[in-house]
Amino acid sequence: MKNLKTTIFIFLLFIDYSVLNAQFLKQEQKSAIETVIVDEMKAAMTPGTALAIINDNRVVYEKSFGLTNSQTKIEMTDTTIFQIASVTKIFTALTLLTELKNANISLHESVGKVVKGLSPGLSSITFHQLLTHTSGMIDYWPPTSEYFTSVFDFLKKHGDSLLFTEPGKVFSYSNTGYTLIGLIIEELAGKSYTEAVNSVVIKPLKLQNTTFDFLQVACKSFSTGHYYDYNRCIVVPSINHYEIPLLQAAGGLFSNIRDLEQLALCLMNKGELDGEQVFESEIIEKMFLRHAENYTASASYYGFMSYPNNAYGYGLFMFDYGNLSFIGNGGAGTQMTYLVFEPEVKFAMIIISNISWDFLISSFKKIFEVVLGEKGPTPAAYKSSEEELKEITGKYILPTFDKNHVSSAVISEKDNKIYINFNNTVDVVLEQIGKMAFKYSTSSFRFPIEIAFYRDESMKIAYMRNIWRSWIKIE
């Protein structure tokens, strides 16, 4: 009898996690969610997707769809590991805030207080500015020859050429800025960036499948990223592991939905998980503050960035959807990761898919509707004056110190319409969606991209924001 009881106990421990939690969603809710996910995966040509939903602080749904690799035909599971790209920034922000707190250093101190030997401009940037993408640093993905350069050597070599404007002046998404954060963490912790994140975040959260080391996940269920080959009109695998110094702090982590569930639960409960205070509540509160507000016009293939009251905290985006206020982050590369939560109602959702730059927007909107009864806003009609339209016309460039590879965009007006032309290609019509905000469609994305125009201190149009990056108006 004793052996029988033991056997039953062990059996219960290993009952499928998703089966235990699926009971909290009604069958019609699950069916509605699964239908839209399957349909959208077909539309986006996505080989595989993993989904987790938390409601009222409980995991109520967890399921995987499709394949980890379109060539090997291995099925996705609830433990499959993905590259989570920029969701890594949450881990980076948590680690920096913890190390600064331990060292009793203010977020508004300059980087030069910790990292010696940088150029004057880089040294003057504050920790706060780096965390909020207001550092004025170019978002630079280096050429292959520099991939394995040490972070310090890279920053020392390029110095103030990495700055396109004075720190603190404008929001512009910068992976390079988070690369510098990684170096700061190393100086503060006295160990490598990856070791610091492991000791500050990964181990305390007891994350079993979150790591920077690809060798640790290669022998497990691992999802390969994919991209659409326009020449052959097929989806093909793409190996891009980010196991290089210049990308780690901005987007180098591997993880899965179960580990990200733990992260979401901890964040929306002010740093507490399973009755243990993993992070100081003060640190979580700082991450949630609306540090960079109403930057608008981002990438609507992420979906949530264009919603009302958007803002950026520390490693986290914020936005309103219906009557609720959400916090989260998305990661893009050869795979797409989306983690979002609503602390007041203790709701969270994680969707990871293994296709490049094509997020399952219809799916997460349906989940908001089915689980929370919330629908997104309908944008109010707006038409700029002739004077405003005249102001925004001109040429804009994406900041770079590589003068041989400059991306440009020209805004023009003709036949009572506004157009955008990237790199002297074709004119694309801009559709107005708000005050100084527009959207355009391309064959590269299933959803339109949003842009907006911003004034400087003199109230002249100085920037165009496209996919969170600020383009400078030069004429």
JOJOGI-V60072 format. One record per run of one state. SS is the DSSP state (@ for helix, = for strand, . for the rest). FROM is the first residue (numbers start at 1). LEN is the number of residues. If there is no record, write none. Layout:
# JOJOGI-V60072
SS/FROM/LEN
SS/FROM/LEN
This chain:
# JOJOGI-V60072
./1/1
@/2/12
./14/3
@/17/6
./23/4
@/27/18
./45/3
=/48/8
./56/2
=/58/10
./68/7
=/75/1
./76/5
=/81/3
./84/1
@/85/19
./104/6
=/110/1
@/111/3
./114/6
@/120/5
./125/1
=/126/1
@/127/5
./132/5
=/137/1
./138/6
@/144/3
./147/4
@/151/12
=/163/1
./164/11
@/175/15
./190/3
@/193/10
./203/8
=/211/1
./212/2
@/214/5
./219/3
=/222/1
./223/2
=/225/5
./230/4
=/234/5
./239/6
@/245/7
./252/2
=/254/2
./256/1
@/257/12
./269/3
=/272/2
./274/2
=/276/2
./278/3
@/281/8
./289/3
=/292/2
./294/10
@/304/3
./307/4
=/311/2
./313/4
=/317/5
./322/2
=/324/9
./333/3
=/336/7
./343/4
=/347/7
./354/7
@/361/12
./373/13
@/386/7
./393/1
=/394/5
./399/9
=/408/7
./415/2
=/417/6
./423/5
=/428/7
./435/2
=/437/4
./441/8
=/449/7
./456/5
=/461/6
./467/2
=/469/5
./474/2
